[in-house]
Amino acid sequence: AQSVAQPEDQVNVAEGNPLTVKCTYSVSGNPYLFWYVQYPNRGLQFLLKYITGDNLVKGSYGFEAEFNKSQTSFHLKKPSALVSDSALYFCAVRDMSRGSTLGRLYFGRGTQLTVWP
Amino acid sequence: AAGVIQSPRHLIKEKRETATLKCYPIPRHDTVYWYQQGPGQDPQFLISFYEKMQSDKGSIPDRFSAQQFSDYHSELNMSSLELGDSALYFCASRGTSGRSYQETQYFGPGTRLLVL
């Protein structure tokens, strides 16, 4: 079975400082990993994904994520946080249990990021 | 760029009533997914459709049904509503065929359902 874990419910960081939102995964086979962001009363916005290739993936709004197979992690990072980055961040893994290309997403519990001015 | 459209955005119903949520995928996307996000929870997969056929089923109650139409829009029908059905319901779409193929599911803004 596929699953992801986000060990931190909340992350607080000062504006201008680097931020990291942690995610670990458990899958059978190669993982298809995603990060989404949710602003209050809004839908889930896609940030970036790892399918294959370079372990460092760059996405929207200056975010990047590092895939680490040995540590089964896919941490989201940004070199310099903005107050506007404050939101709820979800890590997700796609179901590949039946080799389906149509697989559902399994989400972590979410991490609330707060960036202080 | 066109995004996933969901209607209505907000819905208030009484217990035991019915509700119908609609989802219009991004043009040329052939696969639709429905997710339910309870208060303070992560989104949970309900059901998905590919080319108008159900492709996968998750934790969807028997009181709920869904379908995908010839224009690829989808409707989630919810009957005998319960207080616990109050949640944010997301639809996501994805292109999975030919030149439209991509790995990412794109989400709509959601329908917030409140059952009183």
gemmi code that builds the backbone of each chain (N, CA, C; Angstrom):
import gemmi

chains = {
    "A": [
        ("ALA", (0.841, -1.191, 0.000), (0.000, 0.000, 0.000), (0.877, 1.243, 0.000)),
        ("GLN", (0.335, 2.293, -0.580), (1.054, 3.557, -0.633), (0.650, 4.452, 0.539)),
        ("SER", (1.585, 5.222, 1.048), (1.261, 6.196, 2.088), (2.341, 7.256, 2.141)),
        ("VAL", (1.977, 8.407, 2.667), (2.946, 9.457, 2.936), (2.731, 9.949, 4.350)),
        ("ALA", (3.805, 10.457, 4.937), (3.730, 11.002, 6.280), (4.351, 12.384, 6.291)),
        ("GLN", (3.672, 13.291, 6.917), (4.206, 14.634, 7.136), (4.343, 14.783, 8.647)),
        ("PRO", (5.558, 14.687, 9.160), (5.751, 14.585, 10.607), (5.455, 15.857, 11.379)),
        ("GLU", (5.377, 16.972, 10.680), (5.151, 18.258, 11.369), (3.779, 18.811, 11.011)),
        ("ASP", (2.969, 19.076, 12.045), (1.678, 19.710, 11.788), (1.864, 21.182, 11.415)),
        ("GLN", (2.895, 21.792, 12.010), (3.126, 23.213, 11.786), (4.610, 23.473, 11.594)),
        ("VAL", (4.895, 24.426, 10.722), (6.257, 24.920, 10.541), (6.182, 26.440, 10.561)),
        ("ASN", (7.010, 27.032, 11.389), (7.049, 28.485, 11.488), (8.437, 28.956, 11.085)),
        ("VAL", (8.486, 29.984, 10.257), (9.775, 30.490, 9.786), (9.659, 31.993, 9.552)),
        ("ALA", (10.734, 32.692, 9.753), (10.753, 34.133, 9.519), (10.929, 34.430, 8.038)),
        ("GLU", (10.308, 35.478, 7.600), (10.434, 35.879, 6.192), (11.906, 36.075, 5.835)),
        ("GLY", (12.277, 35.570, 4.661), (13.663, 35.682, 4.202), (14.516, 34.484, 4.575)),
        ("ASN", (14.064, 33.699, 5.530), (14.805, 32.503, 5.922), (14.419, 31.328, 5.034)),
        ("PRO", (15.292, 30.333, 4.951), (14.921, 29.129, 4.185), (13.866, 28.324, 4.937)),
        ("LEU", (13.042, 27.618, 4.167), (12.032, 26.775, 4.793), (12.124, 25.360, 4.260)),
        ("THR", (11.739, 24.417, 5.111), (11.654, 23.008, 4.728), (10.386, 22.441, 5.307)),
        ("VAL", (9.603, 21.769, 4.466), (8.429, 21.029, 4.904), (8.694, 19.563, 4.582)),
        ("LYS", (8.635, 18.723, 5.596), (9.095, 17.350, 5.451), (7.998, 16.393, 4.997)),
        ("CYS", (8.425, 15.399, 4.235), (7.519, 14.354, 3.763), (8.312, 13.072, 3.599)),
        ("THR", (7.800, 11.981, 4.132), (8.373, 10.669, 3.867), (7.289, 9.801, 3.258)),
        ("TYR", (7.722, 8.801, 2.496), (6.746, 7.995, 1.768), (7.021, 6.518, 1.952)),
        ("SER", (5.986, 5.748, 1.653), (6.098, 4.292, 1.655), (5.328, 3.789, 0.450)),
        ("VAL", (6.054, 3.173, -0.474), (5.415, 2.669, -1.690), (6.028, 1.339, -2.079)),
        ("SER", (5.280, 0.624, -2.891), (5.837, -0.559, -3.535), (6.188, -0.157, -4.947)),
        ("GLY", (7.438, -0.239, -5.287), (7.862, 0.190, -6.605), (8.350, 1.620, -6.600)),
        ("ASN", (8.453, 2.190, -7.784), (8.950, 3.554, -7.906), (7.857, 4.544, -7.526)),
        ("PRO", (8.211, 5.538, -6.732), (7.184, 6.492, -6.274), (6.932, 7.601, -7.278)),
        ("TYR", (5.682, 7.991, -7.365), (5.273, 9.204, -8.077), (4.799, 10.171, -6.983)),
        ("LEU", (5.547, 11.228, -6.750), (5.332, 12.091, -5.599), (4.943, 13.504, -6.026)),
        ("PHE", (4.107, 14.126, -5.238), (3.564, 15.444, -5.570), (3.514, 16.318, -4.315)),
        ("TRP", (3.614, 17.622, -4.535), (3.320, 18.603, -3.501), (2.219, 19.526, -4.007)),
        ("TYR", (1.246, 19.751, -3.117), (0.158, 20.689, -3.382), (0.098, 21.701, -2.239)),
        ("VAL", (-0.417, 22.892, -2.544), (-0.604, 23.919, -1.532), (-2.074, 24.316, -1.506)),
        ("GLN", (-2.573, 24.554, -0.306), (-3.977, 24.936, -0.145), (-4.049, 26.227, 0.662)),
        ("TYR", (-4.547, 27.283, 0.031), (-4.790, 28.525, 0.728), (-6.204, 28.485, 1.318)),
        ("PRO", (-6.479, 29.279, 2.339), (-7.805, 29.238, 2.981), (-8.935, 29.395, 1.978)),
        ("ASN", (-9.908, 28.500, 2.090), (-11.107, 28.542, 1.239), (-10.764, 28.432, -0.251)),
        ("ARG", (-9.654, 27.785, -0.535), (-9.273, 27.589, -1.936), (-9.041, 26.108, -2.196)),
        ("GLY", (-8.903, 25.793, -3.455), (-8.608, 24.415, -3.837), (-7.140, 24.084, -3.661)),
        ("LEU", (-6.780, 22.900, -4.077), (-5.394, 22.438, -4.019), (-4.674, 22.880, -5.287)),
        ("GLN", (-3.575, 23.585, -5.092), (-2.787, 24.037, -6.238), (-1.528, 23.185, -6.351)),
        ("PHE", (-1.278, 22.701, -7.537), (-0.106, 21.873, -7.798), (1.161, 22.720, -7.730)),
        ("LEU", (2.168, 22.210, -7.004), (3.451, 22.902, -6.892), (4.532, 22.232, -7.735)),
        ("LEU", (4.693, 20.933, -7.532), (5.739, 20.200, -8.252), (5.528, 18.708, -8.080)),
        ("LYS", (6.281, 17.955, -8.875), (6.184, 16.498, -8.818), (7.539, 15.874, -9.093)),
        ("TYR", (7.689, 14.652, -8.591), (8.829, 13.805, -8.954), (8.277, 12.529, -9.573)),
        ("ILE", (8.723, 12.269, -10.789), (8.361, 11.026, -11.466), (9.614, 10.193, -11.694)),
        ("THR", (10.599, 10.819, -12.290), (11.872, 10.175, -12.548), (12.883, 11.265, -12.880)),
        ("GLY", (14.157, 10.913, -12.928), (15.145, 11.897, -13.334), (15.862, 12.522, -12.165)),
        ("ASP", (16.183, 13.801, -12.301), (16.955, 14.510, -11.280), (16.248, 14.480, -9.925)),
        ("ASN", (17.056, 14.282, -8.889), (16.482, 14.208, -7.544), (15.986, 15.555, -7.043)),
        ("LEU", (16.528, 16.633, -7.586), (16.081, 17.973, -7.196), (15.077, 18.462, -8.227)),
        ("VAL", (13.865, 18.671, -7.782), (12.778, 19.070, -8.667), (12.415, 20.521, -8.366)),
        ("LYS", (12.301, 21.320, -9.405), (11.911, 22.712, -9.230), (10.456, 22.894, -9.637)),
        ("GLY", (9.754, 23.733, -8.869), (8.344, 23.921, -9.140), (7.944, 25.375, -9.157)),
        ("SER", (6.672, 25.597, -8.845), (6.102, 26.942, -8.907), (6.518, 27.768, -7.704)),
        ("TYR", (6.483, 29.098, -7.880), (6.669, 30.077, -6.799), (8.017, 29.921, -6.086)),
        ("GLY", (9.030, 29.417, -6.767), (10.357, 29.282, -6.184), (10.561, 28.066, -5.307)),
        ("PHE", (9.559, 27.199, -5.224), (9.693, 25.991, -4.425), (10.479, 24.914, -5.174)),
        ("GLU", (11.120, 24.071, -4.415), (11.808, 22.902, -4.952), (11.678, 21.768, -3.946)),
        ("ALA", (11.925, 20.571, -4.402), (11.856, 19.414, -3.514), (12.970, 18.458, -3.881)),
        ("GLU", (13.467, 17.801, -2.866), (14.567, 16.865, -3.068), (14.097, 15.442, -2.799)),
        ("PHE", (14.195, 14.615, -3.803), (13.838, 13.205, -3.679), (15.054, 12.445, -3.169)),
        ("ASN", (14.866, 11.703, -2.085), (15.942, 10.906, -1.506), (15.442, 9.477, -1.349)),
        ("LYS", (15.915, 8.612, -2.233), (15.396, 7.245, -2.244), (15.815, 6.470, -1.003)),
        ("SER", (17.054, 6.656, -0.573), (17.548, 5.883, 0.575), (16.820, 6.266, 1.860)),
        ("GLN", (16.417, 7.520, 1.961), (15.693, 7.967, 3.146), (14.181, 8.004, 2.914)),
        ("THR", (13.747, 7.588, 1.765), (12.327, 7.622, 1.357), (11.697, 8.958, 1.735)),
        ("SER", (12.352, 10.034, 1.317), (11.855, 11.366, 1.660), (11.697, 12.211, 0.416)),
        ("PHE", (10.852, 13.224, 0.540), (10.591, 14.156, -0.563), (10.264, 15.497, 0.082)),
        ("HIS", (11.261, 16.109, 0.667), (11.071, 17.346, 1.423), (10.920, 18.548, 0.496)),
        ("LEU", (9.995, 19.417, 0.848), (9.752, 20.650, 0.093), (10.629, 21.756, 0.683)),
        ("LYS", (11.235, 22.547, -0.196), (12.147, 23.585, 0.277), (11.959, 24.877, -0.513)),
        ("LYS", (12.385, 25.958, 0.147), (12.435, 27.243, -0.532), (13.553, 28.054, 0.111)),
        ("PRO", (14.443, 28.614, -0.666), (15.610, 29.296, -0.100), (15.259, 30.521, 0.745)),
        ("SER", (14.200, 31.234, 0.362), (13.856, 32.464, 1.061), (12.337, 32.571, 1.152)),
        ("ALA", (11.807, 32.407, 2.355), (10.359, 32.362, 2.536), (9.724, 33.748, 2.437)),
        ("LEU", (8.493, 33.756, 1.952), (7.693, 34.979, 1.890), (6.466, 34.829, 2.788)),
        ("VAL", (5.975, 35.948, 3.293), (4.758, 35.895, 4.112), (3.616, 35.259, 3.320)),
        ("SER", (3.583, 35.531, 2.028), (2.522, 34.990, 1.163), (2.628, 33.475, 0.959)),
        ("ASP", (3.720, 32.863, 1.400), (3.834, 31.398, 1.334), (3.040, 30.714, 2.445)),
        ("SER", (2.548, 31.472, 3.395), (1.785, 30.895, 4.505), (0.540, 30.203, 3.965)),
        ("ALA", (0.454, 28.912, 4.218), (-0.639, 28.100, 3.676), (-0.492, 26.686, 4.228)),
        ("LEU", (-1.392, 25.822, 3.775), (-1.364, 24.408, 4.158), (-0.761, 23.616, 3.009)),
        ("TYR", (0.243, 22.828, 3.295), (0.977, 22.093, 2.265), (0.748, 20.600, 2.423)),
        ("PHE", (0.408, 19.958, 1.300), (0.154, 18.525, 1.294), (1.147, 17.816, 0.381)),
        ("CYS", (1.713, 16.749, 0.910), (2.501, 15.828, 0.119), (1.581, 14.681, -0.311)),
        ("ALA", (1.772, 14.157, -1.501), (0.908, 13.084, -1.984), (1.707, 12.097, -2.810)),
        ("VAL", (1.263, 10.855, -2.809), (1.866, 9.808, -3.624), (0.777, 9.147, -4.442)),
        ("ARG", (1.102, 8.799, -5.665), (0.090, 8.182, -6.514), (0.067, 6.684, -6.330)),
        ("ASP", (-1.138, 6.146, -6.329), (-1.324, 4.708, -6.199), (-0.800, 4.000, -7.444)),
        ("MET", (0.184, 3.115, -7.239), (0.716, 2.331, -8.340), (0.565, 0.852, -8.048)),
        ("SER", (-0.308, 0.521, -7.088), (-0.359, -0.850, -6.590), (-0.736, -1.851, -7.660)),
        ("ARG", (-1.531, -1.410, -8.642), (-1.925, -2.334, -9.698), (-1.289, -1.943, -11.022)),
        ("GLY", (-0.242, -1.117, -10.914), (0.413, -0.672, -12.135), (-0.458, 0.241, -12.953)),
        ("SER", (-1.514, 0.759, -12.356), (-2.460, 1.595, -13.081), (-1.875, 2.967, -13.351)),
        ("THR", (-2.161, 3.481, -14.526), (-1.744, 4.845, -14.831), (-2.790, 5.844, -14.363)),
        ("LEU", (-3.873, 5.355, -13.790), (-4.976, 6.235, -13.418), (-5.080, 6.413, -11.915)),
        ("GLY", (-4.035, 6.038, -11.197), (-4.090, 5.887, -9.752), (-4.524, 7.117, -8.972)),
        ("ARG", (-5.238, 6.855, -7.915), (-5.648, 7.875, -6.967), (-4.424, 8.430, -6.267)),
        ("LEU", (-4.610, 9.561, -5.594), (-3.555, 10.129, -4.759), (-3.829, 9.817, -3.296)),
        ("TYR", (-2.758, 9.489, -2.583), (-2.811, 9.376, -1.134), (-2.089, 10.597, -0.567)),
        ("PHE", (-2.777, 11.303, 0.319), (-2.238, 12.550, 0.859), (-1.715, 12.350, 2.272)),
        ("GLY", (-0.723, 13.169, 2.630), (-0.327, 13.288, 4.024), (-1.345, 14.128, 4.771)),
        ("ARG", (-1.117, 14.290, 6.078), (-2.066, 15.023, 6.907), (-1.985, 16.529, 6.711)),
        ("GLY", (-0.936, 16.976, 6.024), (-0.787, 18.407, 5.777), (0.090, 19.073, 6.819)),
        ("THR", (0.807, 20.098, 6.391), (1.648, 20.895, 7.275), (1.275, 22.363, 7.092)),
        ("GLN", (0.912, 23.008, 8.180), (0.570, 24.424, 8.122), (1.854, 25.229, 8.229)),
        ("LEU", (2.160, 25.947, 7.166), (3.348, 26.801, 7.143), (2.944, 28.229, 7.477)),
        ("THR", (3.624, 28.797, 8.453), (3.420, 30.202, 8.793), (4.738, 30.930, 8.653)),
        ("VAL", (4.739, 31.968, 7.843), (5.937, 32.782, 7.649), (5.694, 34.125, 8.332)),
        ("TRP", (6.536, 34.432, 9.294), (6.408, 35.669, 10.069), (7.137, 36.806, 9.370)),
        ("PRO", (6.513, 37.988, 9.353), (7.173, 39.133, 8.701), (8.365, 39.632, 9.521)),
    ],
    "B": [
        ("ALA", (-4.962, 29.917, -18.323), (-5.363, 28.585, -18.770), (-6.634, 28.150, -18.048)),
        ("ALA", (-7.432, 27.342, -18.762), (-8.674, 26.880, -18.175), (-8.374, 25.948, -17.018)),
        ("GLY", (-9.203, 26.047, -15.964), (-9.037, 25.176, -14.817), (-10.254, 24.309, -14.628)),
        ("VAL", (-10.210, 23.480, -13.607), (-11.344, 22.635, -13.269), (-12.426, 23.513, -12.627)),
        ("ILE", (-13.653, 23.318, -13.079), (-14.777, 24.103, -12.563), (-15.677, 23.200, -11.745)),
        ("GLN", (-16.045, 23.668, -10.571), (-16.962, 22.921, -9.731), (-18.144, 23.812, -9.360)),
        ("SER", (-19.305, 23.197, -9.337), (-20.490, 23.936, -8.909), (-21.416, 23.019, -8.113)),
        ("PRO", (-22.120, 23.578, -7.138), (-21.947, 24.942, -6.651), (-20.693, 25.053, -5.795)),
        ("ARG", (-20.313, 26.221, -5.422), (-19.160, 26.391, -4.548), (-19.522, 26.162, -3.093)),
        ("HIS", (-20.742, 26.473, -2.765), (-21.229, 26.275, -1.395), (-22.631, 25.689, -1.464)),
        ("LEU", (-22.926, 24.810, -0.502), (-24.219, 24.147, -0.490), (-24.601, 23.848, 0.948)),
        ("ILE", (-25.813, 24.206, 1.303), (-26.323, 23.900, 2.633), (-27.549, 23.006, 2.467)),
        ("LYS", (-27.538, 21.892, 3.158), (-28.634, 20.930, 3.079), (-29.039, 20.492, 4.482)),
        ("GLU", (-30.244, 19.967, 4.565), (-30.722, 19.372, 5.805), (-30.405, 17.870, 5.773)),
        ("LYS", (-30.382, 17.279, 6.970), (-30.213, 15.814, 7.053), (-31.281, 15.123, 6.225)),
        ("ARG", (-30.881, 14.049, 5.609), (-31.735, 13.178, 4.796), (-32.078, 13.776, 3.429)),
        ("GLU", (-31.613, 14.968, 3.159), (-31.813, 15.528, 1.818), (-30.792, 14.958, 0.837)),
        ("THR", (-30.948, 15.347, -0.431), (-30.006, 14.920, -1.464), (-29.249, 16.129, -1.992)),
        ("ALA", (-28.093, 15.856, -2.577), (-27.273, 16.918, -3.158), (-26.592, 16.396, -4.407)),
        ("THR", (-26.393, 17.276, -5.365), (-25.664, 16.923, -6.581), (-24.554, 17.937, -6.802)),
        ("LEU", (-23.336, 17.424, -6.866), (-22.170, 18.267, -7.114), (-21.693, 18.022, -8.539)),
        ("LYS", (-21.284, 19.102, -9.196), (-20.871, 18.988, -10.588), (-19.409, 19.378, -10.758)),
        ("CYS", (-18.784, 18.739, -11.721), (-17.364, 18.978, -11.995), (-17.166, 19.038, -13.501)),
        ("TYR", (-16.504, 20.092, -13.948), (-16.184, 20.254, -15.362), (-14.661, 20.241, -15.493)),
        ("PRO", (-14.120, 19.185, -16.089), (-12.649, 19.057, -16.142), (-12.020, 20.043, -17.105)),
        ("ILE", (-10.707, 20.125, -17.007), (-9.947, 20.926, -17.955), (-10.171, 20.349, -19.358)),
        ("PRO", (-10.335, 21.185, -20.364), (-10.550, 20.662, -21.725), (-9.495, 19.647, -22.137)),
        ("ARG", (-9.943, 18.595, -22.744), (-9.141, 17.467, -23.236), (-8.663, 16.545, -22.119)),
        ("HIS", (-9.088, 16.770, -20.891), (-8.818, 15.821, -19.819), (-9.935, 14.785, -19.806)),
        ("ASP", (-9.543, 13.502, -19.750), (-10.518, 12.435, -19.868), (-10.765, 11.699, -18.552)),
        ("THR", (-10.024, 12.048, -17.522), (-10.121, 11.333, -16.246), (-10.490, 12.315, -15.141)),
        ("VAL", (-11.454, 11.908, -14.338), (-11.948, 12.755, -13.247), (-11.868, 11.974, -11.938)),
        ("TYR", (-11.422, 12.657, -10.915), (-11.313, 12.080, -9.574), (-12.139, 12.920, -8.606)),
        ("TRP", (-12.755, 12.273, -7.629), (-13.459, 12.972, -6.559), (-12.775, 12.660, -5.221)),
        ("TYR", (-12.588, 13.715, -4.425), (-12.003, 13.584, -3.103), (-12.885, 14.321, -2.092)),
        ("GLN", (-12.837, 13.839, -0.859), (-13.570, 14.463, 0.243), (-12.558, 14.907, 1.299)),
        ("GLN", (-12.663, 16.159, 1.711), (-11.774, 16.655, 2.762), (-12.609, 17.133, 3.944)),
        ("GLY", (-12.595, 16.361, 5.024), (-13.287, 16.763, 6.230), (-12.529, 17.865, 6.947)),
        ("PRO", (-13.161, 18.521, 7.901), (-12.503, 19.616, 8.637), (-11.188, 19.167, 9.259)),
        ("GLY", (-10.125, 19.868, 8.939), (-8.821, 19.551, 9.500), (-8.234, 18.238, 9.030)),
        ("GLN", (-8.772, 17.684, 7.968), (-8.317, 16.381, 7.475), (-7.611, 16.510, 6.125)),
        ("ASP", (-6.930, 15.451, 5.736), (-6.369, 15.400, 4.400), (-7.443, 14.905, 3.427)),
        ("PRO", (-7.319, 15.235, 2.165), (-8.299, 14.760, 1.177), (-8.284, 13.239, 1.072)),
        ("GLN", (-9.471, 12.654, 1.015), (-9.628, 11.213, 0.883), (-10.298, 10.908, -0.450)),
        ("PHE", (-9.736, 9.951, -1.156), (-10.248, 9.582, -2.479), (-11.610, 8.915, -2.364)),
        ("LEU", (-12.527, 9.312, -3.239), (-13.858, 8.700, -3.273), (-14.021, 7.778, -4.474)),
        ("ILE", (-13.818, 8.336, -5.677), (-14.111, 7.576, -6.885), (-13.475, 8.284, -8.073)),
        ("SER", (-13.226, 7.538, -9.137), (-12.674, 8.144, -10.340), (-13.297, 7.521, -11.580)),
        ("PHE", (-13.207, 8.276, -12.682), (-13.773, 7.844, -13.959), (-12.782, 8.127, -15.077)),
        ("TYR", (-12.760, 7.191, -16.008), (-11.962, 7.354, -17.218), (-12.843, 7.015, -18.403)),
        ("GLU", (-12.932, 7.933, -19.324), (-13.760, 7.718, -20.517), (-15.150, 7.201, -20.148)),
        ("LYS", (-15.743, 7.869, -19.180), (-17.119, 7.621, -18.752), (-17.326, 6.311, -18.009)),
        ("MET", (-16.241, 5.597, -17.736), (-16.350, 4.358, -16.982), (-15.671, 4.533, -15.631)),
        ("GLN", (-16.260, 3.944, -14.592), (-15.630, 3.999, -13.277), (-14.298, 3.268, -13.334)),
        ("SER", (-13.234, 3.938, -12.884), (-11.915, 3.321, -12.960), (-11.388, 2.878, -11.608)),
        ("ASP", (-11.864, 3.489, -10.543), (-11.385, 3.132, -9.211), (-12.412, 3.617, -8.197)),
        ("LYS", (-12.454, 2.941, -7.063), (-13.422, 3.293, -6.032), (-12.729, 3.270, -4.691)),
        ("GLY", (-12.944, 4.314, -3.933), (-12.332, 4.404, -2.610), (-13.370, 4.324, -1.526)),
        ("SER", (-13.243, 5.179, -0.539), (-14.125, 5.138, 0.627), (-15.406, 5.930, 0.376)),
        ("ILE", (-16.110, 5.578, -0.650), (-17.351, 6.281, -0.985), (-18.527, 5.516, -0.406)),
        ("PRO", (-19.370, 6.209, 0.381), (-20.532, 5.528, 0.970), (-21.490, 5.035, -0.113)),
        ("ASP", (-22.248, 4.016, 0.215), (-23.240, 3.491, -0.732), (-24.316, 4.529, -1.043)),
        ("ARG", (-24.483, 5.502, -0.169), (-25.481, 6.560, -0.384), (-25.047, 7.527, -1.494)),
        ("PHE", (-23.793, 7.431, -1.863), (-23.266, 8.320, -2.907), (-23.132, 7.543, -4.207)),
        ("SER", (-23.354, 8.237, -5.292), (-23.088, 7.660, -6.609), (-22.519, 8.762, -7.493)),
        ("ALA", (-21.885, 8.361, -8.546), (-21.290, 9.343, -9.443), (-21.272, 8.791, -10.847)),
        ("GLN", (-21.132, 9.693, -11.794), (-20.996, 9.271, -13.184), (-20.248, 10.339, -13.964)),
        ("GLN", (-19.744, 9.915, -15.105), (-19.081, 10.832, -16.024), (-19.855, 10.796, -17.328)),
        ("PHE", (-20.088, 11.965, -17.892), (-20.933, 12.079, -19.076), (-20.084, 12.165, -20.344)),
        ("SER", (-20.785, 12.185, -21.481), (-20.088, 12.147, -22.774), (-19.207, 13.374, -22.994)),
        ("ASP", (-19.539, 14.491, -22.339), (-18.689, 15.676, -22.471), (-17.602, 15.704, -21.391)),
        ("TYR", (-17.439, 14.602, -20.675), (-16.432, 14.381, -19.631), (-16.721, 15.062, -18.310)),
        ("HIS", (-17.792, 15.844, -18.209), (-18.097, 16.382, -16.905), (-18.625, 15.259, -16.011)),
        ("SER", (-18.527, 15.467, -14.726), (-18.916, 14.424, -13.785), (-19.849, 15.010, -12.738)),
        ("GLU", (-20.700, 14.165, -12.206), (-21.613, 14.571, -11.132), (-21.531, 13.566, -9.999)),
        ("LEU", (-21.490, 14.097, -8.783), (-21.491, 13.290, -7.581), (-22.849, 13.483, -6.915)),
        ("ASN", (-23.610, 12.403, -6.837), (-24.940, 12.449, -6.248), (-24.890, 11.875, -4.840)),
        ("MET", (-25.430, 12.638, -3.907), (-25.353, 12.258, -2.508), (-26.768, 12.230, -1.945)),
        ("SER", (-27.170, 11.096, -1.408), (-28.534, 10.972, -0.876), (-28.480, 10.690, 0.621)),
        ("SER", (-29.646, 10.863, 1.262), (-29.775, 10.621, 2.706), (-28.617, 11.253, 3.465)),
        ("LEU", (-28.414, 12.529, 3.221), (-27.264, 13.220, 3.792), (-27.242, 13.125, 5.307)),
        ("GLU", (-26.030, 12.989, 5.816), (-25.795, 12.913, 7.256), (-24.901, 14.082, 7.666)),
        ("LEU", (-24.937, 14.384, 8.969), (-24.117, 15.489, 9.467), (-22.646, 15.282, 9.106)),
        ("GLY", (-22.214, 14.035, 9.162), (-20.809, 13.711, 8.879), (-20.396, 13.885, 7.434)),
        ("ASP", (-21.370, 14.152, 6.565), (-21.034, 14.394, 5.161), (-20.560, 15.823, 4.932)),
        ("SER", (-20.686, 16.658, 5.946), (-20.212, 18.040, 5.831), (-18.715, 18.032, 5.580)),
        ("ALA", (-18.315, 18.585, 4.471), (-16.909, 18.528, 4.072), (-16.710, 19.372, 2.831)),
        ("LEU", (-15.457, 19.456, 2.429), (-15.098, 20.080, 1.161), (-14.893, 18.962, 0.153)),
        ("TYR", (-15.593, 19.033, -0.961), (-15.519, 17.997, -1.981), (-14.765, 18.550, -3.181)),
        ("PHE", (-13.657, 17.884, -3.476), (-12.830, 18.306, -4.592), (-13.010, 17.381, -5.772)),
        ("CYS", (-12.959, 17.977, -6.927), (-12.842, 17.234, -8.166), (-11.462, 17.551, -8.750)),
        ("ALA", (-10.835, 16.565, -9.322), (-9.565, 16.763, -10.006), (-9.655, 16.141, -11.380)),
        ("SER", (-8.945, 16.706, -12.327), (-8.949, 16.109, -13.663), (-7.520, 15.903, -14.146)),
        ("ARG", (-7.412, 15.030, -15.118), (-6.097, 14.667, -15.640), (-6.269, 14.133, -17.053)),
        ("GLY", (-5.320, 14.444, -17.899), (-5.310, 13.863, -19.228), (-4.490, 12.592, -19.206)),
        ("THR", (-5.060, 11.486, -19.653), (-4.356, 10.208, -19.589), (-4.254, 9.512, -20.940)),
        ("SER", (-4.632, 10.198, -21.987), (-4.601, 9.558, -23.302), (-3.812, 10.379, -24.290)),
        ("GLY", (-3.032, 9.680, -25.083), (-2.363, 10.288, -26.225), (-1.565, 11.534, -25.878)),
        ("ARG", (-1.751, 12.576, -26.670), (-0.972, 13.789, -26.513), (-1.382, 14.581, -25.284)),
        ("SER", (-2.510, 14.254, -24.685), (-2.948, 14.952, -23.483), (-2.402, 14.313, -22.211)),
        ("TYR", (-1.613, 13.236, -22.362), (-1.174, 12.494, -21.186), (-0.275, 13.354, -20.308)),
        ("GLN", (-0.565, 13.343, -19.025), (0.293, 13.965, -18.042), (0.086, 13.280, -16.712)),
        ("GLU", (1.025, 13.447, -15.821), (0.999, 12.742, -14.551), (0.218, 13.477, -13.471)),
        ("THR", (-0.018, 14.756, -13.660), (-0.530, 15.584, -12.583), (-2.041, 15.646, -12.587)),
        ("GLN", (-2.629, 15.521, -11.396), (-4.057, 15.792, -11.215), (-4.212, 17.269, -10.844)),
        ("TYR", (-5.096, 17.947, -11.550), (-5.366, 19.362, -11.283), (-6.717, 19.479, -10.597)),
        ("PHE", (-6.711, 20.200, -9.485), (-7.890, 20.254, -8.642), (-8.732, 21.495, -8.896)),
        ("GLY", (-10.035, 21.330, -8.721), (-10.943, 22.455, -8.737), (-10.966, 23.136, -7.387)),
        ("PRO", (-11.743, 24.218, -7.267), (-11.795, 24.979, -6.019), (-12.575, 24.289, -4.916)),
        ("GLY", (-13.321, 23.257, -5.277), (-14.068, 22.518, -4.272), (-15.483, 23.023, -4.075)),
        ("THR", (-16.323, 22.142, -3.578), (-17.677, 22.491, -3.137), (-17.737, 22.256, -1.636)),
        ("ARG", (-18.075, 23.314, -0.911), (-18.185, 23.166, 0.548), (-19.626, 22.829, 0.880)),
        ("LEU", (-19.821, 21.625, 1.397), (-21.158, 21.129, 1.748), (-21.331, 21.184, 3.256)),
        ("LEU", (-22.404, 21.798, 3.675), (-22.757, 21.838, 5.091), (-24.112, 21.160, 5.264)),
        ("VAL", (-24.134, 20.141, 6.089), (-25.383, 19.422, 6.364), (-25.842, 19.788, 7.774)),
        ("LEU", (-27.060, 20.313, 7.863), (-27.583, 20.770, 9.158), (-28.593, 19.784, 9.740)),
    ],
}
model = gemmi.Model(1)
for chain_id, residues in chains.items():
    chain = gemmi.Chain(chain_id)
    for i, (resn, *xyz) in enumerate(residues, 1):
        res = gemmi.Residue()
        res.name, res.seqid = resn, gemmi.SeqId(i, " ")
        for name, pos in zip(("N", "CA", "C"), xyz):
            atom = gemmi.Atom()
            atom.name, atom.element = name, gemmi.Element(name[0])
            atom.pos, atom.b_iso = gemmi.Position(*pos), 0.0
            res.add_atom(atom)
        chain.add_residue(res)
    model.add_chain(chain)
structure = gemmi.Structure()
structure.add_model(model)
structure.setup_entities()
